Each structure stands twice: as structure tokens, then as C-alpha cells.
């Protein structure tokens, strides 16, 4: 979990997803003991058309109304919580990520606009998760933090970035008093996967993978000795396994890759799919240090488990 004492920044846009983001953002701010800062981004362009006489001042006025409405809703959720607001202008994802510099957390509602609109205008949740320097929490519409399920789910692909991923997940579980489910799922492309199944004892493969995952989590188990840990090794598509497991979780923690361009590619296909389809909020942890694989670990590629 982020050690920052900065605020929890909540991105609002006047849509129905704001309520879920506000409720979870307030819950996280109270848990962290920090204040909340609401952020709304207005466009930095104006449609040039005699049929649409819109000016930048109109955008600012509408943006102000969005912030005032969100502040009112926040007061209803928690009247005593300190909160500020920021009215920003420009590309939405970029400006929200900038507003969250030094923040403990950036909370945004899931971007449920139609696919074509997201492709043309960009996906806000994906954009901020790909670029923000603090953890990003994407919240599905209608999500409520209560009643708590008592489970934090973390998806581990490989030893790369496992230090920051598992450190964050253990800290989140400890702060919530929750059980931590560490899930590693693997499935090779069709054909290759069939060959592996025919040649390898999958039960033995699963046991070896569990031992290696336990080695990855060993340090954090000692640091957070009060956190109950369950390791799951699943032979199946990672997205499918994590989406199914997310139905019983309070939050799913994943890590952002530290390579690839453009920015959204940093997330990888699995992360982008989870931000759209997970049944609980998704917490995306930014990579801070490139961690070398622990000697002996072979989780980098599923096929290497057969060695």
C-alpha cells in the first residue's frame, strides 16, 4: 500500500459511476487517515459550429456544477471528512494522473461508455492506470464497500514486480483485516496447452507452482504475520480465473508493467480486460523497481514449469 500521506484523489464526471467512486474513496481515505480531493476535468477544445455556440466558460461552469454536486454527495456520505476540489482542463486521463502526483490513491469510476466511444475518446480508467504514479482504484458502477467480503485478491503472473505487487496486496489486506488470496493462473495457446496436458502431471505441476509462489510470498508472510494467506494455482485463462474469483473479493490487486508503448500497453491485455470486467474494484499498482526473478522460480512462463 502506498506510504504517501497525500490525499485520496477521486475523479468525478457527473455520471452514475460517481457515487460508487465517492463511497469507496471516502472509505479508503478514512482507513488511511487522509483527506479527499475531488477532481473534474473539462475539455480543452470547443466544437466550432454555428449550431453549437459553446464557449470554454460554459465548460468551466458545467464542471463547477459537477464538482459542487460531488461535494454535496460526499458530505452526505461522511459529513466530517475534509475535502477539497480541483477543476482541471485538458485530456482527462492525463490531467487526472497529474492531479494525483503525491497522492495516496487515485479513485475513478469504471469507464462504461460504449466501446466505439472509448476507442475514439480514450478509456479514462485504463489511461490513468497506465500512467499514474500512485495506485489507481477503478470502481464498478453500483459497487458498495459494505458489507465487506473480507477477501483481498491479488493476481500474480511472474516474479517480475512481485515485490511491489505483493507488498501492496499484503498491506491492503492487513489494513482491512482481510484474508489474502494469491492467485496464479496459466494457460498456453490452444495446441501447446493440449500437448502440455498430455505430457505433464498437472497435479504435480500445481504443487510445484504452489511451492514457488510460497517462496515469492515468504518475506511478506513474515512481515504481515497476522494476514491469513491462501494460494490458488489455476489452469485456465488468467482473465477468466481472476474475474470469477473477484466475485468474492473486496478488491483485486494487480501490477502495471514497466515497459511497452504507447502508455496503455503498459497494462497488458489481462489488466485492460480486468478493468472492464472484474466484479469488484481493481487496484493497479505502479511498478517502482524492476525485480529480478528469484533464483529457482519458474513462473515467468507457464511452459517453464515443466522443467
C-alpha positions as CSV (number, residue, x, y, z in Angstrom):
1,X,0.0,0.0,0.0
2,X,1.2,3.5,-0.7
3,X,3.1,5.1,2.1
4,X,2.1,8.6,0.9
5,X,0.3,10.9,3.3
6,X,-1.2,12.7,0.4
7,X,-4.9,12.8,-0.2
8,X,-7.2,10.3,-1.8
9,X,-8.0,11.9,-5.2
10,X,-11.4,10.9,-6.6
11,X,-12.1,11.6,-10.2
12,X,-15.7,12.6,-10.9
13,X,-17.5,13.3,-14.1
14,X,-21.2,13.8,-13.2
15,X,-22.1,10.2,-14.3
16,X,-23.8,7.5,-12.2
17,X,-20.4,5.9,-11.6
18,X,-19.5,8.9,-9.3
19,X,-21.5,7.5,-6.4
20,X,-19.5,4.2,-6.2
21,X,-16.2,6.0,-6.6
22,X,-17.1,8.5,-3.9
23,X,-18.2,5.9,-1.4
24,X,-15.1,3.7,-1.9
25,X,-12.8,6.8,-2.0
26,X,-14.2,8.0,1.3
27,X,-13.8,4.5,2.8
28,X,-10.2,4.4,1.7
29,X,-9.5,7.9,3.0
30,X,-10.9,7.1,6.4
31,X,-8.8,3.9,6.5
32,X,-5.6,5.8,5.6
33,X,-6.4,8.8,7.8
34,X,-6.1,11.3,4.9
35,X,-8.3,13.9,3.3
36,X,-10.1,13.7,0.0
37,X,-9.6,15.8,-3.1
38,X,-12.2,15.7,-5.8
39,X,-11.0,16.3,-9.4
40,X,-13.0,17.0,-12.5
41,X,-11.5,17.6,-16.0
42,X,-13.3,19.8,-18.6
43,X,-12.4,19.5,-22.3
44,X,-9.7,21.8,-23.7
45,X,-11.4,22.2,-27.0
46,X,-14.6,23.8,-28.3
47,X,-16.7,22.4,-31.1
48,X,-16.8,25.0,-33.9
49,X,-20.3,25.1,-35.2
50,X,-23.0,27.8,-35.5
51,X,-25.4,25.2,-34.3
52,X,-23.5,24.7,-31.1
53,X,-22.4,28.0,-29.6
54,X,-20.4,26.6,-26.7
55,X,-17.5,28.5,-25.1
56,X,-14.8,27.5,-22.7
57,X,-16.6,29.4,-20.0
58,X,-19.6,27.2,-20.5
59,X,-17.4,24.1,-19.9
60,X,-16.0,25.6,-16.7
61,X,-19.5,26.4,-15.5
62,X,-20.7,22.9,-16.1
63,X,-17.5,21.5,-14.5
64,X,-18.1,23.6,-11.4
65,X,-21.6,22.2,-11.1
66,X,-20.2,18.7,-11.3
67,X,-17.8,19.4,-8.5
68,X,-20.4,21.0,-6.3
69,X,-22.8,18.1,-6.8
70,X,-20.0,15.6,-5.9
71,X,-19.0,17.6,-2.8
72,X,-22.7,17.6,-1.7
73,X,-22.9,13.9,-2.2
74,X,-19.6,13.4,-0.3
75,X,-20.9,15.4,2.6
76,X,-23.9,13.1,2.8
77,X,-21.6,10.1,2.8
78,X,-19.3,11.5,5.5
79,X,-20.1,15.0,6.8
80,X,-16.9,15.5,8.8
81,X,-14.3,14.3,6.2
82,X,-12.1,17.1,5.0
83,X,-12.3,17.5,1.2
84,X,-11.1,19.9,-1.5
85,X,-11.7,20.1,-5.2
86,X,-9.8,20.7,-8.4
87,X,-11.3,21.9,-11.7
88,X,-8.9,20.9,-14.5
89,X,-8.7,21.3,-18.2
90,X,-7.3,19.1,-20.9
91,X,-7.1,15.3,-21.7
92,X,-9.0,13.6,-19.0
93,X,-6.7,10.7,-18.1
94,X,-3.5,12.8,-18.4
95,X,-4.8,15.6,-16.2
96,X,-6.2,13.2,-13.5
97,X,-2.9,11.3,-13.4
98,X,-1.1,14.7,-12.9
99,X,-3.5,15.7,-10.2
100,X,-2.7,12.5,-8.3
101,X,1.1,13.2,-8.1
102,X,2.0,12.6,-4.5
103,X,-1.5,11.2,-3.6
104,X,-2.0,8.1,-1.6
105,X,-4.5,6.8,-4.1
106,X,-6.5,7.8,-7.2
107,X,-10.1,6.5,-7.4
108,X,-12.1,6.6,-10.6
109,X,-15.4,5.0,-11.7
110,X,-15.2,2.3,-14.3
111,X,-15.4,3.6,-17.8
112,X,-18.6,2.0,-19.1
113,X,-19.1,4.1,-22.2
114,X,-19.7,2.2,-25.5
115,X,-16.6,0.5,-27.0
116,X,-16.5,2.8,-30.0
117,X,-16.6,5.9,-27.9
118,X,-13.9,4.6,-25.6
119,X,-11.7,3.8,-28.7
120,X,-12.2,7.3,-30.2
121,X,-12.0,9.4,-27.0
122,X,-9.9,7.0,-24.8
123,X,-10.7,4.9,-21.8
124,X,-10.2,7.0,-18.6
125,X,-9.7,4.2,-16.2
126,X,-7.2,2.5,-18.5
127,X,-5.4,5.8,-19.2
128,X,-4.9,6.7,-15.5
129,X,-4.0,3.2,-14.5
130,X,-1.3,3.2,-17.2
131,X,0.3,6.4,-16.2
132,X,-0.4,7.4,-12.6
133,X,2.5,7.4,-10.1
134,X,0.2,6.3,-7.3
135,X,-2.1,3.2,-7.0
136,X,-5.3,3.6,-9.0
137,X,-8.6,2.1,-7.9
138,X,-11.2,1.5,-10.6
139,X,-14.7,1.0,-9.2
140,X,-17.6,-0.7,-11.0
141,X,-20.9,1.2,-11.1
142,X,-23.2,0.2,-8.2
143,X,-20.3,-1.1,-6.0
144,X,-20.7,-0.7,-2.3
145,X,-17.8,-1.2,0.2
146,X,-20.2,-2.7,2.7
147,X,-20.9,-5.4,3.6
148,X,-17.2,-6.3,3.3
149,X,-16.4,-9.8,2.0
150,X,-13.2,-10.0,4.0
151,X,-11.0,-11.0,1.0
152,X,-8.3,-9.2,-0.9
153,X,-7.4,-10.9,-4.2
154,X,-4.0,-10.5,-5.9
155,X,-3.2,-11.8,-9.4
156,X,0.5,-12.8,-9.7
157,X,1.8,-13.5,-13.2
158,X,5.5,-13.8,-12.6
159,X,8.3,-12.8,-10.2
160,X,8.8,-9.5,-12.1
161,X,7.4,-6.7,-10.0
162,X,6.2,-9.2,-7.4
163,X,7.9,-7.2,-4.6
164,X,5.8,-4.1,-5.1
165,X,2.7,-6.1,-6.0
166,X,2.7,-8.5,-3.1
167,X,3.9,-5.7,-0.7
168,X,0.9,-3.6,-1.6
169,X,-1.6,-6.5,-1.5
170,X,-0.4,-7.7,1.9
171,X,-0.6,-4.1,3.3
172,X,-4.1,-3.7,1.9
173,X,-5.2,-7.0,3.4
174,X,-3.6,-6.1,6.8
175,X,-5.3,-2.6,6.8
176,X,-8.7,-4.3,6.0
177,X,-8.2,-7.2,8.4
178,X,-8.9,-9.4,5.4
179,X,-7.7,-12.7,4.1
180,X,-5.3,-12.6,1.1
181,X,-5.9,-14.9,-1.9
182,X,-2.8,-15.1,-4.1
183,X,-3.9,-16.4,-7.5
184,X,-1.6,-17.5,-10.3
185,X,-3.4,-18.7,-13.5
186,X,-1.8,-20.1,-16.6
187,X,-2.9,-21.4,-20.0
188,X,-0.8,-21.8,-23.1
189,X,-2.2,-21.2,-26.6
190,X,-4.5,-24.0,-27.9
191,X,-2.5,-26.9,-29.2
192,X,0.5,-26.2,-27.0
193,X,-1.7,-26.4,-23.9
194,X,-3.1,-29.7,-25.1
195,X,0.5,-31.1,-25.5
196,X,1.4,-29.9,-22.0
197,X,-1.7,-31.6,-20.5
198,X,-0.9,-34.8,-22.3
199,X,2.8,-34.9,-21.2
200,X,2.7,-33.4,-17.7
201,X,1.1,-34.4,-14.4
202,X,-1.0,-31.3,-13.8
203,X,-1.3,-32.1,-10.1
204,X,2.5,-32.2,-9.7
205,X,2.8,-29.1,-11.8
206,X,0.3,-27.3,-9.5
207,X,2.2,-28.4,-6.4
208,X,5.5,-27.1,-7.8
209,X,3.9,-23.8,-8.7
210,X,2.4,-23.5,-5.2
211,X,5.8,-24.1,-3.7
212,X,7.3,-21.4,-5.9
213,X,4.5,-19.0,-5.1
214,X,5.0,-19.6,-1.4
215,X,8.7,-18.7,-1.9
216,X,7.6,-15.4,-3.5
217,X,5.3,-14.6,-0.6
218,X,7.6,-15.9,2.2
219,X,9.1,-12.4,3.1
220,X,5.7,-10.8,3.2
221,X,4.1,-13.6,5.3
222,X,6.7,-12.9,7.9
223,X,6.2,-9.1,7.8
224,X,2.4,-9.4,7.9
225,X,2.1,-12.5,10.1
226,X,-1.5,-11.7,11.0
227,X,-2.7,-11.9,7.4
228,X,-4.2,-15.3,6.5
229,X,-2.9,-16.3,3.1
230,X,-4.5,-18.7,0.6
231,X,-2.6,-19.7,-2.6
232,X,-4.5,-20.7,-5.7
233,X,-2.9,-22.2,-8.8
234,X,-5.4,-22.3,-11.7
235,X,-5.0,-24.0,-15.1
236,X,-7.1,-21.6,-17.2
237,X,-7.1,-18.1,-18.8
238,X,-5.9,-15.6,-16.2
239,X,-8.7,-13.1,-17.0
240,X,-11.4,-15.8,-16.6
241,X,-9.9,-17.1,-13.3
242,X,-9.5,-13.6,-11.8
243,X,-12.9,-12.4,-12.9
244,X,-14.5,-15.4,-11.3
245,X,-12.5,-15.0,-8.1
246,X,-13.3,-11.3,-8.0
247,X,-17.0,-12.1,-7.2
248,X,-16.0,-12.9,-3.7
249,X,-13.4,-10.2,-3.1
250,X,-13.4,-6.6,-1.8
251,X,-10.6,-5.6,-4.1
252,X,-8.4,-7.2,-6.8
253,X,-4.8,-6.0,-6.8
254,X,-2.7,-6.2,-10.0
255,X,0.6,-4.5,-11.1
256,X,1.3,-2.4,-14.1
257,X,4.1,-3.5,-16.4
258,X,7.0,-1.1,-16.7
259,X,7.6,-1.5,-20.5
260,X,5.8,-1.0,-23.8
261,X,4.4,1.9,-25.7
262,X,2.0,3.6,-26.1
263,X,1.1,4.1,-22.4
264,X,-2.0,1.8,-22.4
265,X,0.2,-1.1,-23.5
266,X,1.9,-0.9,-20.1
267,X,-1.1,-2.6,-18.6
268,X,-1.2,-5.6,-20.9
269,X,-4.3,-7.3,-22.2
270,X,-5.1,-9.0,-19.0
271,X,-5.1,-5.8,-17.0
272,X,-7.2,-3.9,-19.5
273,X,-9.8,-6.7,-19.6
274,X,-9.9,-6.8,-15.8
275,X,-10.6,-3.1,-15.6
276,X,-13.6,-3.7,-17.8
277,X,-15.0,-6.9,-16.4
278,X,-13.9,-7.6,-12.8
279,X,-16.7,-7.9,-10.3
280,X,-15.0,-5.9,-7.6
281,X,-12.8,-2.7,-7.6
282,X,-9.4,-3.2,-9.3
283,X,-6.4,-1.7,-7.7
284,X,-3.5,-1.1,-10.2
285,X,-0.1,-0.8,-8.5
286,X,2.6,1.2,-10.4
287,X,6.0,-0.5,-10.8
288,X,8.7,1.2,-8.8
289,X,11.6,-1.3,-9.1
290,X,12.4,-3.9,-11.7
291,X,12.8,-7.0,-9.6
292,X,15.0,-9.8,-10.9
293,X,13.5,-13.2,-10.8
294,X,14.3,-15.1,-7.6
295,X,16.7,-17.9,-8.4
296,X,14.9,-21.2,-9.0
297,X,11.5,-19.6,-9.7
298,X,10.0,-20.6,-13.0
299,X,6.7,-18.7,-13.0
300,X,7.8,-16.2,-15.8
301,X,6.4,-18.5,-18.4
302,X,3.9,-21.3,-17.7
303,X,5.8,-23.7,-20.0
304,X,8.9,-23.4,-17.9
305,X,7.1,-25.1,-15.0
306,X,7.6,-28.4,-16.8
307,X,11.4,-28.1,-16.5
